[in-house]
Every structure is written in structure tokens, then in C-alpha cells.
Amino acid sequence: MFGKSSKVALLQKVPLFRDLSRKRLERIAGLADELDIPAGKRLAAAGETGQELFVIVDGHATVKAGRGRTSRLGPGEFFGEMSLIDGGPRSATVEAAVDMKLLVVGRREFWSLLNAAPSLGLKIMSTLSRRVREAEATVSA
């Protein structure tokens, strides 16, 4: 388990949170739960309703999206934001490729974060746009 100060240190390494003030990072650290996940565990399933945002602290996850697309996420990356933003079902299935450490933020806490740190919303939108462009490029290829 991470203490609050070690959670803040971890959050500072995550590109999504890197530019936030220490005060905001402390708030996020207070809202996030930490999880140790064994290899092979399913973290999200395509089509299911999502209730949390996952931030990878350590380890890697395999992402299986539509049309057989597979990608990998590692430390500092996140997933689960789309369902929290639009209330729709998960767009991909995500599984732990190896043992992982995650920080998890629930729906209510996620919206609290966006209200407290609007710049966070802009970073999430930027990441979403990049992911959509990459998916479109894969489909077009």
C-alpha cells in the first residue's frame, strides 16, 4: 500500500498529472485507491459500464479493441476515462499482462477532480483525441 506522500510522488511521474500543483496532487492522492493486480486479471470488459479511471503505476496491460486491434499500456498511462465522461459502455477489454500496481479513481471522485483541476480535463481530451486518431489510422490502413 502507498502512503499519501508516495502516491503524490507516483502521480508526479504520470504525464496526465505532471503539471498539477502539489496541493492538487495531494487531493488526487486522497481520492485514489491503490490496487495490486495479478497477471491475467481482466480490468475492464468491452460493452460493460465503467465506473472508474485506472492509472498504471507499475506493470503493463493489454488492450483489445474492436476489429482485432491490440495495444499495450504501461506505467504512467491510463484507461477507463471514456465511460466516465460519456456514461457509455467500455470500448475495449483490458487485462493485466503482468502483475500490476494501479491507482483507481471512481466516478464521483473523477468528476470532483475535473472540477478542481480543469487542466486535467484538457489533458484527458487531448489523450482521447490522439487515441481516436490512432484508431482511425489503423482502420484506414
C-alpha positions in Angstrom: 0.0 0.0 0.0 1.2 3.5 -0.8 1.2 6.3 1.8 -0.2 9.7 0.7 3.2 11.2 0.1 4.4 8.2 -2.0 1.1 8.4 -4.0 1.9 12.1 -4.7 5.4 11.1 -5.9 3.9 8.5 -8.2 1.3 10.9 -9.5 4.1 13.4 -10.3 5.6 10.9 -12.7 2.3 10.4 -14.6 2.1 12.7 -17.7 -1.6 13.3 -17.0 -0.8 14.8 -13.6 2.7 16.1 -14.1 1.9 19.9 -14.3 -0.5 20.0 -11.3 0.4 21.7 -8.1 1.4 19.7 -5.0 -1.9 20.7 -3.4 -3.9 19.2 -6.3 -1.7 16.1 -6.4 -2.4 15.6 -2.7 -6.1 15.9 -3.4 -5.9 13.3 -6.1 -3.8 11.0 -3.8 -6.6 11.3 -1.2 -9.2 10.3 -3.8 -7.3 7.4 -5.5 -7.3 3.9 -4.2 -4.3 1.7 -4.8 -4.6 -1.9 -6.1 -2.2 -4.7 -6.7 -3.4 -6.8 -9.6 -2.2 -10.2 -10.6 -1.2 -11.0 -14.2 -4.1 -12.2 -16.3 -6.8 -10.3 -14.4 -9.4 -8.6 -16.5 -9.6 -4.9 -15.5 -12.3 -3.8 -18.0 -14.6 -5.5 -20.5 -15.8 -4.1 -23.7 -19.5 -3.4 -23.6 -19.7 -3.2 -19.8 -20.4 0.1 -18.0 -17.3 1.6 -16.5 -17.2 3.1 -13.0 -13.5 4.0 -12.7 -10.4 5.5 -14.2 -7.2 3.4 -13.9 -3.7 4.9 -13.8 -0.9 2.4 -14.2 1.8 2.8 -11.7 3.8 -0.4 -12.4 3.4 -3.2 -15.0 1.6 -3.4 -18.3 -1.9 -4.1 -19.6 -3.1 -5.5 -22.9 -5.9 -3.6 -24.6 -8.1 -5.4 -27.1 -10.4 -3.1 -29.0 -12.7 -3.6 -31.9 -11.6 -5.1 -35.2 -8.9 -7.2 -33.5 -6.7 -4.2 -32.6 -4.4 -4.9 -29.7 -2.2 -2.4 -27.9 -0.2 -2.2 -24.7 -0.3 0.4 -21.9 2.4 0.9 -19.3 3.4 3.0 -16.3 2.1 6.5 -16.4 -0.7 5.6 -18.9 -4.4 5.5 -18.0 -7.6 4.0 -19.2 -11.3 4.0 -18.4 -11.9 7.7 -18.9 -14.3 7.4 -21.8 -17.0 5.6 -19.8 -16.7 8.1 -17.0 -17.0 11.0 -19.4 -20.0 9.9 -21.5 -21.6 7.2 -19.4 -21.3 4.7 -22.3 -20.0 1.2 -22.2 -16.3 0.4 -22.2 -14.8 0.4 -25.7 -12.1 -2.2 -25.1 -11.2 -5.1 -22.9 -8.1 -4.5 -20.7 -6.2 -7.3 -19.0 -3.1 -7.2 -16.8 -0.2 -8.6 -18.9 1.9 -8.9 -15.8 1.5 -8.2 -12.1 0.5 -4.5 -11.8 0.1 -1.7 -9.4 -2.7 0.7 -10.2 -4.3 3.9 -8.8 -8.0 3.9 -9.3 -10.4 6.8 -9.2 -14.2 6.2 -9.0 -16.8 8.1 -11.0 -17.7 10.7 -8.2 -14.0 11.3 -7.5 -13.2 11.7 -11.2 -15.8 14.5 -11.6 -14.5 16.1 -8.4 -11.0 16.1 -9.9 -12.1 17.7 -13.1 -13.9 20.4 -11.3 -10.9 21.0 -9.1 -8.3 20.9 -11.9 -9.8 21.9 -15.3 -6.4 21.5 -16.9 -6.8 17.8 -16.2 -9.9 17.7 -18.4 -7.9 19.3 -21.2 -5.2 16.6 -20.9 -7.8 13.8 -20.9 -9.5 15.3 -24.0 -6.1 15.5 -25.8 -5.3 11.9 -25.0 -8.8 10.8 -26.2 -8.3 12.7 -29.5 -4.9 11.1 -30.0 -6.4 7.6 -29.3 -9.3 8.2 -31.8 -6.8 9.4 -34.5 -4.7 6.3 -33.9 -7.7 4.0 -34.1 -8.9 5.7 -37.3 -5.4 5.4 -38.9 -5.4 1.6 -38.0 -8.9 1.2 -39.6 -7.8 3.1 -42.7 -4.6 1.1 -43.2 
